[in-house]
Amino acid sequence: MVGITADVVEQEGRTRLRVALAYAEAVRAAGGIPVVLPPMPGTSQELIYRVQAFVFTGGDDPATEPFGVPTHPEANLIHPDRQAFAVELLTLLRDEYPTRPVLGVCLGMQLMALLAGGTLHQHMPESHPDSHAGHLDADHEIRPVAGELLVPGKVHSWHHQCVDAPGSLRVTAEAPDGVIEAVDDPARRFYVGVQWHPERTSSRALGQALFERLVSEAR
């Protein structure tokens, strides 16, 4: 069973969960059973008893005050329950279940970096004025710089924030403009974050293969 974090949206006066079906399809194609996780702080321990691996999905932007940095005025913040739940779950996985496989996608990778003591470029039009548009619903190249999991190739991205410093995590891939595209923790069994969207990347090695590795490690 692979837990997939969900977004929280206010729509037509109601609070709803939202997650792209592509994540569940990728997990199922990899041989796992996808389970959407409602972002309810206080439930992490019970979920970990029942779920063997986790996908922290993409989304909007985190509030950075909890990490000692003011939030940029251009940030489009995720729901506070989503952030609190993700941080709670990532902290519990780090401190008590470090062998449980984790794949962080886009926002998921950024939260992993923040929790590891890292920082973000919170508005790429300022930090990467000449290349930020190439990361907005676009395909671009990445190149591995460490580790053995990734290969050179083209990925699909959609983000206006990126990791500035990864904290205690290791940088494993970069874009041609220097944007950090992937991180991991080599001390853990499978703790991988990617800035692109593997569920929307046509390259098998940089897309579906990441979900297959996640499910394989869970087994």
CORWOPE-V732582 format. One record per residue. N is the residue number from 0. RES is the residue in one small letter. PSI is psi in whole degrees, -180 to 180 (none if undefined). BURIAL is 1 if it has 16 or more other C-alpha atoms within 10 Angstrom, else 0. Layout:
BEGIN
N_RES_PSI_BURIAL, N_RES_PSI_BURIAL
END
This chain:
BEGIN
0_m_129_1, 1_v_116_1, 2_g_136_1, 3_i_120_1, 4_t_147_1, 5_a_157_1, 6_d_164_1, 7_v_125_1, 8_v_146_0, 9_e_119_0, 10_q_124_0, 11_e_40_0, 12_g_7_0, 13_r_151_0, 14_t_124_0, 15_r_157_0, 16_l_150_0, 17_r_135_0, 18_v_141_1, 19_a_133_0, 20_l_-25_0, 21_a_-32_0, 22_y_-47_1, 23_a_-40_1, 24_e_-40_1, 25_a_-40_1, 26_v_-45_1, 27_r_-42_1, 28_a_-26_0, 29_a_-3_1, 30_g_8_0, 31_g_169_1, 32_i_111_1, 33_p_136_1, 34_v_118_1, 35_v_130_1, 36_l_116_1, 37_p_136_1, 38_p_81_1, 39_m_99_0, 40_p_140_1, 41_g_-6_0, 42_t_-1_0, 43_s_-44_1, 44_q_-45_0, 45_e_-37_0, 46_l_-42_0, 47_i_-30_1, 48_y_-27_0, 49_r_-16_0, 50_v_135_1, 51_q_-13_1, 52_a_163_1, 53_f_141_1, 54_v_118_1, 55_f_111_1, 56_t_172_1, 57_g_172_1, 58_g_-159_1, 59_d_-145_0, 60_d_146_1, 61_p_152_1, 62_a_133_1, 63_t_-3_1, 64_e_-39_0, 65_p_-16_0, 66_f_14_0, 67_g_15_0, 68_v_136_0, 69_p_145_0, 70_t_135_1, 71_h_141_0, 72_p_-20_0, 73_e_-1_0, 74_a_141_1, 75_n_98_0, 76_l_142_1, 77_i_163_1, 78_h_138_1, 79_p_-31_0, 80_d_-36_0, 81_r_-45_1, 82_q_-44_1, 83_a_-41_1, 84_f_-46_1, 85_a_-44_1, 86_v_-42_1, 87_e_-46_1, 88_l_-45_1, 89_l_-38_1, 90_t_-43_1, 91_l_-41_0, 92_l_-40_1, 93_r_-45_1, 94_d_-31_0, 95_e_-21_0, 96_y_57_0, 97_p_-12_1, 98_t_-6_1, 99_r_127_1, 100_p_140_1, 101_v_133_1, 102_l_120_1, 103_g_131_1, 104_v_123_1, 105_c_-106_1, 106_l_-40_1, 107_g_-44_1, 108_m_-41_1, 109_q_-41_1, 110_l_-38_1, 111_m_-43_1, 112_a_-43_1, 113_l_-43_1, 114_l_-25_1, 115_a_8_1, 116_g_12_0, 117_g_-176_1, 118_t_165_1, 119_l_151_1, 120_h_111_1, 121_q_-9_1, 122_h_97_1, 123_m_-26_1, 124_p_-23_0, 125_e_-44_0, 126_s_-28_1, 127_h_65_1, 128_p_-28_0, 129_d_-13_0, 130_s_-2_0, 131_h_-33_1, 132_a_-25_0, 133_g_-2_0, 134_h_4_1, 135_l_100_0, 136_d_51_0, 137_a_157_0, 138_d_142_1, 139_h_165_0, 140_e_152_0, 141_i_158_1, 142_r_133_1, 143_p_146_1, 144_v_-9_0, 145_a_161_0, 146_g_178_0, 147_e_4_0, 148_l_-38_0, 149_l_159_1, 150_v_161_0, 151_p_148_0, 152_g_-172_0, 153_k_136_1, 154_v_167_1, 155_h_126_1, 156_s_156_1, 157_w_94_1, 158_h_151_1, 159_h_3_1, 160_q_159_1, 161_c_168_1, 162_v_129_1, 163_d_-53_1, 164_a_135_1, 165_p_5_1, 166_g_-130_1, 167_s_-3_1, 168_l_162_1, 169_r_135_1, 170_v_127_1, 171_t_-11_1, 172_a_153_1, 173_e_158_1, 174_a_166_1, 175_p_-27_0, 176_d_7_0, 177_g_-4_0, 178_v_133_1, 179_i_121_1, 180_e_-19_1, 181_a_147_1, 182_v_162_1, 183_d_175_1, 184_d_102_1, 185_p_-13_0, 186_a_-10_0, 187_r_157_0, 188_r_-51_0, 189_f_97_1, 190_y_92_1, 191_v_133_1, 192_g_137_1, 193_v_139_1, 194_q_-24_1, 195_w_180_1, 196_h_99_1, 197_p_-26_1, 198_e_-10_1, 199_r_16_1, 200_t_128_1, 201_s_-28_0, 202_s_121_0, 203_r_-42_0, 204_a_-31_1, 205_l_5_1, 206_g_-98_1, 207_q_-32_1, 208_a_-29_1, 209_l_-40_1, 210_f_-36_1, 211_e_-39_1, 212_r_-40_1, 213_l_-50_1, 214_v_-40_1, 215_s_-44_0, 216_e_-34_1, 217_a_-36_1, 218_r_none_0
END
